[in-house]
């Protein structure tokens, strides 16, 4: 019953986010602030992880090709498919659940503990709109991060497999270009937008409705990561079933 109650509260929160909007000039500043904190500050870790994971995927693929009848281009093909379909949208989103999600929960939770949220309500400001709506809008740019992860993952695969002597550059590029289905990109970006919404709202829910002191802020951040990751995985299953089956 507890979980059903939390789900109901979550949807009530989403409805409240859209009511009594904050003044447009203030909201604009809040959105740019969230873009800087949630999007731009995440680029470093995304670049680092994408490049090296793409390299690992290509190396593992190359090492498992023992049959000389299997063409070398399969390394590039497998790397592209793995990166575009799952690694970039899903794996990066789970990592962002730890980085972005924990940040959102701890920042809102700290405001709850220090009664800043109560102060906003006393001033007649819709605190949910003020705190959560800018995060949702800022994370509409999340597909940009995923697109960068796709490019760097494939580039890392090319770099590792070519300079590691596992395949030739021409064979890898041929594999990347082979049997490319443009809908796979559409599928990946649809997932990215859904995951972005989850990343913005689930951690906000955990932070906004937490109770207690500083210790509970840390616990809420942990719960935020766990539940955001679980919901992302479940959403991934549902979207994949609907769009690719």
C-alpha positions as CSV (number, residue, x, y, z in Angstrom):
1,X,0.0,0.0,0.0
2,X,2.9,2.3,0.8
3,X,4.2,2.1,-2.8
4,X,0.7,2.8,-4.3
5,X,0.4,5.8,-2.1
6,X,3.8,7.1,-3.2
7,X,2.8,6.6,-6.9
8,X,-0.4,8.6,-6.3
9,X,1.6,11.3,-4.6
10,X,4.0,11.4,-7.5
11,X,1.2,12.0,-10.0
12,X,-0.3,14.6,-7.8
13,X,3.1,16.3,-7.7
14,X,3.3,16.3,-11.5
15,X,-0.1,18.1,-11.7
16,X,1.0,20.6,-9.1
17,X,4.2,21.4,-11.1
18,X,2.1,23.0,-13.9
19,X,-0.1,25.1,-11.7
20,X,0.6,28.7,-10.6
21,X,3.6,29.2,-12.9
22,X,6.5,31.3,-11.7
23,X,7.2,34.7,-13.3
24,X,8.7,34.2,-16.8
25,X,11.8,36.3,-16.2
26,X,12.6,34.3,-13.0
27,X,11.8,31.0,-14.7
28,X,14.2,31.8,-17.5
29,X,17.1,32.3,-15.1
30,X,16.2,29.1,-13.3
31,X,16.2,27.1,-16.6
32,X,19.6,28.4,-17.6
33,X,20.9,27.6,-14.2
34,X,19.6,24.0,-14.4
35,X,21.0,23.6,-17.9
36,X,24.4,24.5,-16.6
37,X,24.2,22.2,-13.5
38,X,22.4,19.2,-15.1
39,X,23.6,19.3,-18.7
40,X,26.9,21.1,-19.1
41,X,28.4,19.7,-15.9
42,X,27.6,16.2,-17.0
43,X,29.5,16.4,-20.3
44,X,32.9,15.5,-18.8
45,X,31.8,12.1,-17.3
46,X,29.8,11.3,-20.4
47,X,32.7,11.9,-22.7
48,X,35.1,9.9,-20.6
49,X,32.8,6.9,-20.1
50,X,31.4,6.8,-23.7
51,X,34.8,6.8,-25.3
52,X,36.3,3.9,-23.2
53,X,33.1,1.8,-23.1
54,X,32.8,2.0,-26.9
55,X,36.5,0.8,-27.0
56,X,35.8,-2.1,-24.7
57,X,32.7,-3.2,-26.7
58,X,34.7,-3.2,-29.9
59,X,37.7,-5.1,-28.4
60,X,35.4,-7.7,-26.8
61,X,33.6,-8.2,-30.1
62,X,36.9,-8.6,-32.0
63,X,38.2,-11.1,-29.5
64,X,35.2,-13.2,-29.8
65,X,35.4,-13.5,-33.6
66,X,37.5,-16.6,-34.0
67,X,36.1,-17.9,-37.2
68,X,38.0,-16.6,-40.3
69,X,34.7,-16.8,-42.3
70,X,33.2,-14.0,-40.2
71,X,34.0,-10.6,-41.8
72,X,36.0,-8.0,-39.8
73,X,33.2,-5.5,-40.5
74,X,31.2,-7.2,-37.8
75,X,33.2,-5.4,-35.2
76,X,32.0,-2.0,-36.4
77,X,28.5,-3.2,-36.9
78,X,28.2,-4.8,-33.4
79,X,29.8,-1.6,-31.8
80,X,27.3,0.6,-33.6
81,X,24.3,-1.5,-32.7
82,X,25.3,-1.8,-29.0
83,X,26.1,1.8,-28.6
84,X,23.0,3.3,-30.3
85,X,20.4,0.8,-29.1
86,X,21.4,0.3,-25.4
87,X,24.7,1.8,-24.2
88,X,24.1,5.4,-25.0
89,X,20.5,5.9,-24.0
90,X,20.2,3.3,-21.2
91,X,23.6,2.8,-19.6
92,X,24.4,6.5,-19.6
93,X,20.9,7.3,-18.1
94,X,21.6,4.9,-15.2
95,X,24.9,6.7,-14.6
96,X,23.1,10.0,-14.8
97,X,20.6,8.6,-12.2
98,X,23.6,8.6,-9.8
99,X,25.0,12.0,-10.8
100,X,22.0,14.1,-11.8
101,X,19.5,12.2,-9.7
102,X,21.5,12.4,-6.5
103,X,22.2,16.1,-7.1
104,X,18.6,16.9,-7.6
105,X,17.4,15.0,-4.5
106,X,20.1,16.4,-2.2
107,X,19.6,20.0,-3.3
108,X,15.8,19.9,-2.9
109,X,16.1,17.8,0.2
110,X,18.5,20.3,1.8
111,X,16.0,23.0,1.0
112,X,13.3,21.0,2.7
113,X,15.5,20.4,5.8
114,X,16.4,24.1,6.1
115,X,12.7,25.1,5.5
116,X,13.4,27.1,2.4
117,X,10.6,25.3,0.6
118,X,8.2,26.4,3.4
119,X,9.5,30.0,2.9
120,X,8.7,29.8,-0.8
121,X,5.1,28.7,-0.1
122,X,4.7,31.5,2.5
123,X,5.7,34.0,-0.2
124,X,2.9,32.7,-2.4
125,X,5.3,30.8,-4.8
126,X,4.4,27.4,-6.1
127,X,7.5,25.6,-4.9
128,X,7.0,22.6,-7.1
129,X,6.8,24.8,-10.2
130,X,9.8,26.8,-9.0
131,X,11.9,23.8,-8.3
132,X,10.9,21.0,-10.6
133,X,9.6,22.6,-13.8
134,X,13.0,24.2,-14.7
135,X,14.6,20.8,-14.3
136,X,12.1,19.2,-16.7
137,X,12.7,21.9,-19.3
138,X,16.5,21.8,-18.9
139,X,16.5,18.0,-19.4
140,X,14.8,18.4,-22.8
141,X,18.4,18.9,-23.9
142,X,19.3,15.5,-22.6
143,X,19.1,13.9,-26.1
144,X,22.1,16.1,-26.9
145,X,24.1,14.3,-24.2
146,X,22.9,10.9,-25.6
147,X,23.8,11.9,-29.2
148,X,27.3,12.8,-28.0
149,X,27.6,9.5,-26.2
150,X,26.6,7.7,-29.4
151,X,29.3,9.5,-31.4
152,X,32.0,9.1,-28.8
153,X,31.1,5.4,-28.2
154,X,31.5,4.6,-31.9
155,X,34.6,6.7,-32.2
156,X,36.1,5.0,-29.2
157,X,35.4,1.6,-30.7
158,X,37.0,2.7,-34.0
159,X,40.1,4.0,-32.1
160,X,40.5,0.9,-29.9
161,X,39.9,-1.7,-32.6
162,X,42.0,0.1,-35.3
163,X,45.0,1.1,-33.2
164,X,44.8,-2.1,-31.1
165,X,45.3,-4.1,-34.3
166,X,42.0,-5.9,-34.0
167,X,40.6,-4.7,-37.4
168,X,41.3,-2.2,-40.1
169,X,39.8,1.2,-40.2
170,X,38.1,0.6,-43.5
171,X,36.5,-2.6,-42.2
172,X,35.3,-0.9,-39.1
173,X,33.8,2.0,-41.0
174,X,32.1,-0.4,-43.4
175,X,30.5,-2.2,-40.5
176,X,29.3,1.1,-39.0
177,X,27.6,2.0,-42.3
178,X,26.3,-1.5,-43.0
179,X,22.5,-2.2,-42.8
180,X,21.9,1.0,-40.9
181,X,18.3,1.5,-39.8
182,X,17.4,5.1,-39.2
183,X,14.5,4.2,-36.9
184,X,17.0,2.9,-34.4
185,X,18.1,6.5,-33.8
186,X,14.5,7.6,-33.4
187,X,14.0,4.8,-30.9
188,X,17.1,5.8,-29.0
189,X,16.0,9.5,-28.8
190,X,12.5,8.6,-27.8
191,X,13.9,6.6,-24.9
192,X,16.2,9.5,-24.1
193,X,13.3,11.9,-23.7
194,X,11.4,9.5,-21.5
195,X,14.5,8.8,-19.4
196,X,15.1,12.6,-19.1
197,X,11.6,13.1,-17.7
198,X,12.2,10.3,-15.2
199,X,15.6,11.8,-14.2
200,X,13.9,15.2,-13.6
201,X,10.8,14.1,-11.7
202,X,11.7,11.0,-9.6
203,X,14.7,12.5,-7.8
204,X,12.7,15.7,-7.3
205,X,9.9,13.7,-5.7
206,X,12.3,11.9,-3.4
207,X,13.8,15.2,-2.3
208,X,10.6,17.3,-2.0
209,X,8.7,14.8,0.1
210,X,11.6,13.6,2.4
211,X,11.3,14.1,6.1
212,X,14.0,14.4,8.8
213,X,17.4,16.0,8.9
214,X,20.8,15.8,7.1
215,X,21.1,12.1,7.5
216,X,17.7,11.6,5.8
217,X,19.0,13.7,2.9
218,X,21.7,11.1,2.3
219,X,19.2,8.3,2.5
220,X,16.8,10.0,0.1
221,X,19.7,10.4,-2.4
222,X,20.3,6.7,-2.2
223,X,16.6,5.8,-2.7
224,X,16.5,8.3,-5.5
225,X,19.3,6.5,-7.4
226,X,17.7,3.1,-6.8
227,X,14.2,4.0,-7.8
228,X,15.3,6.1,-10.8
229,X,17.4,3.2,-12.1
230,X,14.6,0.7,-11.6
231,X,12.1,2.9,-13.4
232,X,14.5,3.6,-16.2
233,X,15.0,-0.2,-16.7
234,X,11.3,-0.9,-16.6
235,X,10.6,2.0,-19.0
236,X,13.3,0.7,-21.3
237,X,11.6,-2.7,-21.4
238,X,8.2,-1.2,-22.2
239,X,9.5,1.2,-24.9
240,X,11.6,-1.6,-26.5
241,X,8.6,-3.9,-26.6
242,X,6.3,-1.2,-28.1
243,X,8.7,0.2,-30.7
244,X,10.9,-2.7,-31.8
245,X,8.9,-5.9,-31.4
